[in-house]
Amino acid sequence: MTTDDIAKRRRAEKIAYAINSIEGVPVSDEVKKLSDQWVYGKITVKQIKKELTKKYKSAV
């Protein structure tokens, strides 16, 4: 993962957070933690979805 890749992902993350803010939907600490791992290439978006689906399905 290059510094340019990380910068692009960080920008994408900030845009996603801004959209959530505009919509009035707070970003949870867990999502922030997972997205930070994605920024650095430690996990994929697919893995984030899997983790969040698992968490919220078990909460129902």
N, CA, C and O atoms as a CHARMM CRD file, in Angstrom:
* protein
*
  240
    1    1 MET  N      0.85200  -1.16800   0.00000 PROA 1      0.00000
    2    1 MET  CA     0.00000   0.00000   0.00000 PROA 1      0.00000
    3    1 MET  C      0.90600   1.24200   0.00000 PROA 1      0.00000
    4    1 MET  O      1.75100   1.40600   0.88000 PROA 1      0.00000
    5    2 THR  N      0.71900   2.09400  -0.98100 PROA 2      0.00000
    6    2 THR  CA     1.54900   3.29300  -1.07800 PROA 2      0.00000
    7    2 THR  C      0.95100   4.43100  -0.25600 PROA 2      0.00000
    8    2 THR  O     -0.20600   4.36500   0.15900 PROA 2      0.00000
    9    3 THR  N      1.73300   5.45600  -0.02700 PROA 3      0.00000
   10    3 THR  CA     1.21100   6.61600   0.71300 PROA 3      0.00000
   11    3 THR  C      0.09200   7.28400  -0.07600 PROA 3      0.00000
   12    3 THR  O     -0.82800   7.85000   0.51400 PROA 3      0.00000
   13    4 ASP  N      0.16300   7.22400  -1.40700 PROA 4      0.00000
   14    4 ASP  CA    -0.90900   7.78300  -2.23400 PROA 4      0.00000
   15    4 ASP  C     -2.19900   6.98700  -2.05900 PROA 4      0.00000
   16    4 ASP  O     -3.28200   7.56500  -1.97400 PROA 4      0.00000
   17    5 ASP  N     -2.08000   5.65700  -2.00500 PROA 5      0.00000
   18    5 ASP  CA    -3.25600   4.80200  -1.76900 PROA 5      0.00000
   19    5 ASP  C     -3.89100   5.13000  -0.41800 PROA 5      0.00000
   20    5 ASP  O     -5.11100   5.24300  -0.30200 PROA 5      0.00000
   21    6 ILE  N     -3.05700   5.27800   0.58300 PROA 6      0.00000
   22    6 ILE  CA    -3.55200   5.58700   1.92500 PROA 6      0.00000
   23    6 ILE  C     -4.25000   6.94000   1.92400 PROA 6      0.00000
   24    6 ILE  O     -5.31700   7.08600   2.52200 PROA 6      0.00000
   25    7 ALA  N     -3.66100   7.93100   1.26000 PROA 7      0.00000
   26    7 ALA  CA    -4.26500   9.26100   1.19300 PROA 7      0.00000
   27    7 ALA  C     -5.62400   9.21900   0.49200 PROA 7      0.00000
   28    7 ALA  O     -6.56800   9.87900   0.92500 PROA 7      0.00000
   29    8 LYS  N     -5.72200   8.44600  -0.58700 PROA 8      0.00000
   30    8 LYS  CA    -6.99300   8.31400  -1.30200 PROA 8      0.00000
   31    8 LYS  C     -8.05100   7.65900  -0.43100 PROA 8      0.00000
   32    8 LYS  O     -9.20600   8.08400  -0.41400 PROA 8      0.00000
   33    9 ARG  N     -7.65400   6.63600   0.28000 PROA 9      0.00000
   34    9 ARG  CA    -8.60300   5.95100   1.16300 PROA 9      0.00000
   35    9 ARG  C     -9.01300   6.85800   2.33400 PROA 9      0.00000
   36    9 ARG  O    -10.17100   6.85500   2.75200 PROA 9      0.00000
   37   10 ARG  N     -8.07300   7.61500   2.84600 PROA 10     0.00000
   38   10 ARG  CA    -8.39400   8.53200   3.94400 PROA 10     0.00000
   39   10 ARG  C     -9.41100   9.57800   3.47400 PROA 10     0.00000
   40   10 ARG  O    -10.34100   9.91900   4.20400 PROA 10     0.00000
   41   11 ARG  N     -9.22300  10.08900   2.23500 PROA 11     0.00000
   42   11 ARG  CA   -10.18400  11.04400   1.67400 PROA 11     0.00000
   43   11 ARG  C    -11.55900  10.40500   1.51900 PROA 11     0.00000
   44   11 ARG  O    -12.56900  11.02700   1.84600 PROA 11     0.00000
   45   12 ALA  N    -11.60700   9.18900   1.03100 PROA 12     0.00000
   46   12 ALA  CA   -12.87200   8.47400   0.87500 PROA 12     0.00000
   47   12 ALA  C    -13.56000   8.29000   2.22700 PROA 12     0.00000
   48   12 ALA  O    -14.77800   8.43000   2.34200 PROA 12     0.00000
   49   13 GLU  N    -12.77400   7.97900   3.23100 PROA 13     0.00000
   50   13 GLU  CA   -13.29800   7.80800   4.58600 PROA 13     0.00000
   51   13 GLU  C    -13.90900   9.11900   5.08700 PROA 13     0.00000
   52   13 GLU  O    -15.01300   9.12500   5.63100 PROA 13     0.00000
   53   14 LYS  N    -13.19500  10.21900   4.90400 PROA 14     0.00000
   54   14 LYS  CA   -13.69600  11.52500   5.35400 PROA 14     0.00000
   55   14 LYS  C    -14.98700  11.90700   4.62900 PROA 14     0.00000
   56   14 LYS  O    -15.90000  12.46700   5.23600 PROA 14     0.00000
   57   15 ILE  N    -15.06300  11.60600   3.34100 PROA 15     0.00000
   58   15 ILE  CA   -16.28300  11.89400   2.58200 PROA 15     0.00000
   59   15 ILE  C    -17.44700  11.06700   3.11900 PROA 15     0.00000
   60   15 ILE  O    -18.55400  11.57800   3.28100 PROA 15     0.00000
   61   16 ALA  N    -17.19600   9.79800   3.39100 PROA 16     0.00000
   62   16 ALA  CA   -18.24800   8.92700   3.93600 PROA 16     0.00000
   63   16 ALA  C    -18.72900   9.44900   5.28600 PROA 16     0.00000
   64   16 ALA  O    -19.93100   9.46100   5.54900 PROA 16     0.00000
   65   17 TYR  N    -17.81600   9.87300   6.13200 PROA 17     0.00000
   66   17 TYR  CA   -18.19500  10.42200   7.43700 PROA 17     0.00000
   67   17 TYR  C    -19.00100  11.70900   7.26300 PROA 17     0.00000
   68   17 TYR  O    -19.96200  11.94300   7.99600 PROA 17     0.00000
   69   18 ALA  N    -18.61300  12.54100   6.29800 PROA 18     0.00000
   70   18 ALA  CA   -19.32800  13.80000   6.04400 PROA 18     0.00000
   71   18 ALA  C    -20.75800  13.52400   5.57400 PROA 18     0.00000
   72   18 ALA  O    -21.70000  14.19500   5.99500 PROA 18     0.00000
   73   19 ILE  N    -20.90600  12.53400   4.70300 PROA 19     0.00000
   74   19 ILE  CA   -22.24100  12.17700   4.22300 PROA 19     0.00000
   75   19 ILE  C    -23.09900  11.69500   5.38400 PROA 19     0.00000
   76   19 ILE  O    -24.26500  12.07400   5.50100 PROA 19     0.00000
   77   20 ASN  N    -22.52600  10.86700   6.23400 PROA 20     0.00000
   78   20 ASN  CA   -23.27300  10.40500   7.41400 PROA 20     0.00000
   79   20 ASN  C    -23.68800  11.58200   8.28600 PROA 20     0.00000
   80   20 ASN  O    -24.81500  11.62500   8.78000 PROA 20     0.00000
   81   21 SER  N    -22.79400  12.52400   8.47400 PROA 21     0.00000
   82   21 SER  CA   -23.07900  13.69400   9.29400 PROA 21     0.00000
   83   21 SER  C    -24.22000  14.51000   8.69200 PROA 21     0.00000
   84   21 SER  O    -25.12500  14.93700   9.40900 PROA 21     0.00000
   85   22 ILE  N    -24.18000  14.72400   7.38600 PROA 22     0.00000
   86   22 ILE  CA   -25.24600  15.46800   6.70700 PROA 22     0.00000
   87   22 ILE  C    -26.58600  14.76200   6.87800 PROA 22     0.00000
   88   22 ILE  O    -27.61900  15.40500   7.06400 PROA 22     0.00000
   89   23 GLU  N    -26.55800  13.44400   6.81200 PROA 23     0.00000
   90   23 GLU  CA   -27.77500  12.64500   6.95700 PROA 23     0.00000
   91   23 GLU  C    -28.20800  12.49900   8.41500 PROA 23     0.00000
   92   23 GLU  O    -29.28900  11.97900   8.69500 PROA 23     0.00000
   93   24 GLY  N    -27.37800  12.95100   9.33100 PROA 24     0.00000
   94   24 GLY  CA   -27.71300  12.85600  10.75100 PROA 24     0.00000
   95   24 GLY  C    -27.49000  11.47600  11.33400 PROA 24     0.00000
   96   24 GLY  O    -28.09900  11.11900  12.34200 PROA 24     0.00000
   97   25 VAL  N    -26.62000  10.69600  10.70900 PROA 25     0.00000
   98   25 VAL  CA   -26.33200   9.33900  11.17200 PROA 25     0.00000
   99   25 VAL  C    -24.91500   9.31500  11.73400 PROA 25     0.00000
  100   25 VAL  O    -23.95000   9.44800  10.98200 PROA 25     0.00000
  101   26 PRO  N    -24.78400   9.14900  13.03400 PROA 26     0.00000
  102   26 PRO  CA   -23.43700   9.13200  13.61800 PROA 26     0.00000
  103   26 PRO  C    -22.65500   7.88800  13.21000 PROA 26     0.00000
  104   26 PRO  O    -23.23100   6.82400  12.98100 PROA 26     0.00000
  105   27 VAL  N    -21.35200   8.03600  13.12500 PROA 27     0.00000
  106   27 VAL  CA   -20.46500   6.91900  12.80600 PROA 27     0.00000
  107   27 VAL  C    -19.99300   6.32500  14.13400 PROA 27     0.00000
  108   27 VAL  O    -19.41400   7.02200  14.96700 PROA 27     0.00000
  109   28 SER  N    -20.24500   5.04600  14.31700 PROA 28     0.00000
  110   28 SER  CA   -19.87800   4.39400  15.57700 PROA 28     0.00000
  111   28 SER  C    -18.36400   4.25200  15.69800 PROA 28     0.00000
  112   28 SER  O    -17.63800   4.28300  14.70400 PROA 28     0.00000
  113   29 ASP  N    -17.91500   4.10100  16.91700 PROA 29     0.00000
  114   29 ASP  CA   -16.49000   3.88500  17.16600 PROA 29     0.00000
  115   29 ASP  C    -15.99800   2.61100  16.47800 PROA 29     0.00000
  116   29 ASP  O    -14.86900   2.55100  15.99200 PROA 29     0.00000
  117   30 GLU  N    -16.85700   1.60200  16.44500 PROA 30     0.00000
  118   30 GLU  CA   -16.46500   0.35200  15.80100 PROA 30     0.00000
  119   30 GLU  C    -16.25100   0.55500  14.29900 PROA 30     0.00000
  120   30 GLU  O    -15.28900   0.03500  13.73300 PROA 30     0.00000
  121   31 VAL  N    -17.14100   1.30500  13.65900 PROA 31     0.00000
  122   31 VAL  CA   -16.98400   1.57800  12.23000 PROA 31     0.00000
  123   31 VAL  C    -15.71700   2.39200  11.98800 PROA 31     0.00000
  124   31 VAL  O    -15.00200   2.14800  11.01700 PROA 31     0.00000
  125   32 LYS  N    -15.43600   3.35000  12.85500 PROA 32     0.00000
  126   32 LYS  CA   -14.21800   4.14100  12.72100 PROA 32     0.00000
  127   32 LYS  C    -12.98500   3.25300  12.82600 PROA 32     0.00000
  128   32 LYS  O    -12.02300   3.42000  12.07600 PROA 32     0.00000
  129   33 LYS  N    -13.01800   2.32300  13.74600 PROA 33     0.00000
  130   33 LYS  CA   -11.89300   1.39900  13.93000 PROA 33     0.00000
  131   33 LYS  C    -11.70700   0.52500  12.68800 PROA 33     0.00000
  132   33 LYS  O    -10.58800   0.34700  12.20500 PROA 33     0.00000
  133   34 LEU  N    -12.81600  -0.01800  12.17600 PROA 34     0.00000
  134   34 LEU  CA   -12.74700  -0.87300  10.99400 PROA 34     0.00000
  135   34 LEU  C    -12.30500  -0.08800   9.76000 PROA 34     0.00000
  136   34 LEU  O    -11.50100  -0.57600   8.96600 PROA 34     0.00000
  137   35 SER  N    -12.82800   1.12200   9.60200 PROA 35     0.00000
  138   35 SER  CA   -12.45200   1.89500   8.41700 PROA 35     0.00000
  139   35 SER  C    -10.99100   2.32700   8.48000 PROA 35     0.00000
  140   35 SER  O    -10.33300   2.45000   7.44700 PROA 35     0.00000
  141   36 ASP  N    -10.48700   2.55400   9.67900 PROA 36     0.00000
  142   36 ASP  CA    -9.07100   2.88600   9.80900 PROA 36     0.00000
  143   36 ASP  C     -8.20000   1.70300   9.37800 PROA 36     0.00000
  144   36 ASP  O     -7.15200   1.88600   8.75900 PROA 36     0.00000
  145   37 GLN  N     -8.64300   0.50100   9.71100 PROA 37     0.00000
  146   37 GLN  CA    -7.91400  -0.69300   9.26600 PROA 37     0.00000
  147   37 GLN  C     -7.97000  -0.81500   7.74800 PROA 37     0.00000
  148   37 GLN  O     -6.99400  -1.22700   7.12100 PROA 37     0.00000
  149   38 TRP  N     -9.11500  -0.45700   7.15000 PROA 38     0.00000
  150   38 TRP  CA    -9.24700  -0.49000   5.69300 PROA 38     0.00000
  151   38 TRP  C     -8.31500   0.52900   5.03900 PROA 38     0.00000
  152   38 TRP  O     -7.68700   0.23800   4.02100 PROA 38     0.00000
  153   39 VAL  N     -8.22800   1.72700   5.62600 PROA 39     0.00000
  154   39 VAL  CA    -7.36200   2.77700   5.07700 PROA 39     0.00000
  155   39 VAL  C     -5.94300   2.25200   4.90200 PROA 39     0.00000
  156   39 VAL  O     -5.29600   2.54600   3.89700 PROA 39     0.00000
  157   40 TYR  N     -5.45500   1.48700   5.85700 PROA 40     0.00000
  158   40 TYR  CA    -4.08000   0.98400   5.81500 PROA 40     0.00000
  159   40 TYR  C     -3.95500  -0.38100   5.14000 PROA 40     0.00000
  160   40 TYR  O     -2.88500  -0.98900   5.16100 PROA 40     0.00000
  161   41 GLY  N     -5.04800  -0.86300   4.54300 PROA 41     0.00000
  162   41 GLY  CA    -4.99300  -2.10700   3.79000 PROA 41     0.00000
  163   41 GLY  C     -4.95500  -3.36100   4.63300 PROA 41     0.00000
  164   41 GLY  O     -4.58100  -4.42800   4.14500 PROA 41     0.00000
  165   42 LYS  N     -5.34000  -3.24400   5.90000 PROA 42     0.00000
  166   42 LYS  CA    -5.31400  -4.41300   6.78100 PROA 42     0.00000
  167   42 LYS  C     -6.54100  -5.30100   6.59500 PROA 42     0.00000
  168   42 LYS  O     -6.47600  -6.50700   6.83000 PROA 42     0.00000
  169   43 ILE  N     -7.65700  -4.70800   6.17300 PROA 43     0.00000
  170   43 ILE  CA    -8.88000  -5.45900   5.90400 PROA 43     0.00000
  171   43 ILE  C     -9.53300  -4.89400   4.64300 PROA 43     0.00000
  172   43 ILE  O     -9.19000  -3.80600   4.18000 PROA 43     0.00000
  173   44 THR  N    -10.47800  -5.65700   4.10000 PROA 44     0.00000
  174   44 THR  CA   -11.19600  -5.22800   2.89800 PROA 44     0.00000
  175   44 THR  C    -12.57700  -4.69900   3.28100 PROA 44     0.00000
  176   44 THR  O    -13.03800  -4.87600   4.40900 PROA 44     0.00000
  177   45 VAL  N    -13.22100  -4.04900   2.32100 PROA 45     0.00000
  178   45 VAL  CA   -14.59000  -3.58000   2.54200 PROA 45     0.00000
  179   45 VAL  C    -15.49800  -4.78600   2.79200 PROA 45     0.00000
  180   45 VAL  O    -16.42100  -4.71900   3.60400 PROA 45     0.00000
  181   46 LYS  N    -15.23500  -5.86000   2.10500 PROA 46     0.00000
  182   46 LYS  CA   -16.02600  -7.08300   2.30300 PROA 46     0.00000
  183   46 LYS  C    -15.92300  -7.56900   3.75300 PROA 46     0.00000
  184   46 LYS  O    -16.91500  -8.00500   4.33600 PROA 46     0.00000
  185   47 GLN  N    -14.72900  -7.49300   4.32500 PROA 47     0.00000
  186   47 GLN  CA   -14.54100  -7.89800   5.71800 PROA 47     0.00000
  187   47 GLN  C    -15.26500  -6.95000   6.67300 PROA 47     0.00000
  188   47 GLN  O    -15.81000  -7.38500   7.68800 PROA 47     0.00000
  189   48 ILE  N    -15.27100  -5.67100   6.35300 PROA 48     0.00000
  190   48 ILE  CA   -16.00400  -4.70600   7.17900 PROA 48     0.00000
  191   48 ILE  C    -17.48500  -5.05200   7.16900 PROA 48     0.00000
  192   48 ILE  O    -18.12000  -5.11300   8.22200 PROA 48     0.00000
  193   49 LYS  N    -18.03300  -5.27800   5.98800 PROA 49     0.00000
  194   49 LYS  CA   -19.45000  -5.64000   5.87600 PROA 49     0.00000
  195   49 LYS  C    -19.75900  -6.89600   6.67600 PROA 49     0.00000
  196   49 LYS  O    -20.77200  -6.96800   7.37200 PROA 49     0.00000
  197   50 LYS  N    -18.88100  -7.88000   6.57300 PROA 50     0.00000
  198   50 LYS  CA   -19.08800  -9.14000   7.29400 PROA 50     0.00000
  199   50 LYS  C    -19.11900  -8.90800   8.80300 PROA 50     0.00000
  200   50 LYS  O    -19.99700  -9.42000   9.49700 PROA 50     0.00000
  201   51 GLU  N    -18.15900  -8.13400   9.30600 PROA 51     0.00000
  202   51 GLU  CA   -18.10100  -7.85500  10.74400 PROA 51     0.00000
  203   51 GLU  C    -19.34300  -7.10600  11.23600 PROA 51     0.00000
  204   51 GLU  O    -19.90700  -7.43800  12.27900 PROA 51     0.00000
  205   52 LEU  N    -19.75900  -6.09900  10.47600 PROA 52     0.00000
  206   52 LEU  CA   -20.91300  -5.30300  10.90000 PROA 52     0.00000
  207   52 LEU  C    -22.20900  -6.09200  10.78000 PROA 52     0.00000
  208   52 LEU  O    -23.09500  -5.97000  11.62500 PROA 52     0.00000
  209   53 THR  N    -22.32000  -6.90200   9.73000 PROA 53     0.00000
  210   53 THR  CA   -23.51300  -7.74800   9.58200 PROA 53     0.00000
  211   53 THR  C    -23.60100  -8.72500  10.75100 PROA 53     0.00000
  212   53 THR  O    -24.67100  -8.92400  11.32500 PROA 53     0.00000
  213   54 LYS  N    -22.47300  -9.32800  11.09500 PROA 54     0.00000
  214   54 LYS  CA   -22.44100 -10.27700  12.20800 PROA 54     0.00000
  215   54 LYS  C    -22.85700  -9.57900  13.51300 PROA 54     0.00000
  216   54 LYS  O    -23.63600 -10.12200  14.29600 PROA 54     0.00000
  217   55 LYS  N    -22.33300  -8.38800  13.72700 PROA 55     0.00000
  218   55 LYS  CA   -22.64900  -7.66600  14.96000 PROA 55     0.00000
  219   55 LYS  C    -24.12300  -7.30900  15.05000 PROA 55     0.00000
  220   55 LYS  O    -24.75700  -7.53700  16.08100 PROA 55     0.00000
  221   56 TYR  N    -24.67000  -6.75400  13.98500 PROA 56     0.00000
  222   56 TYR  CA   -26.03400  -6.28500  14.04300 PROA 56     0.00000
  223   56 TYR  C    -27.06000  -7.38500  13.93000 PROA 56     0.00000
  224   56 TYR  O    -28.17900  -7.22700  14.41900 PROA 56     0.00000
  225   57 LYS  N    -26.71600  -8.50200  13.29800 PROA 57     0.00000
  226   57 LYS  CA   -27.63300  -9.64000  13.27600 PROA 57     0.00000
  227   57 LYS  C    -27.73500 -10.26700  14.66200 PROA 57     0.00000
  228   57 LYS  O    -28.80400 -10.72700  15.06200 PROA 57     0.00000
  229   58 SER  N    -26.63000 -10.28600  15.38700 PROA 58     0.00000
  230   58 SER  CA   -26.64600 -10.87700  16.73100 PROA 58     0.00000
  231   58 SER  C    -27.35000  -9.96200  17.73100 PROA 58     0.00000
  232   58 SER  O    -27.77600 -10.41500  18.79400 PROA 58     0.00000
  233   59 ALA  N    -27.47400  -8.67300  17.39400 PROA 59     0.00000
  234   59 ALA  CA   -28.12500  -7.72200  18.29300 PROA 59     0.00000
  235   59 ALA  C    -29.64400  -7.78700  18.20200 PROA 59     0.00000
  236   59 ALA  O    -30.34600  -7.24200  19.05400 PROA 59     0.00000
  237   60 VAL  N    -30.15000  -8.45400  17.16700 PROA 60     0.00000
  238   60 VAL  CA   -31.61000  -8.49300  16.95400 PROA 60     0.00000
  239   60 VAL  C    -32.24200  -9.56900  17.76100 PROA 60     0.00000
  240   60 VAL  O    -33.45900  -9.74700  17.70600 PROA 60     0.00000
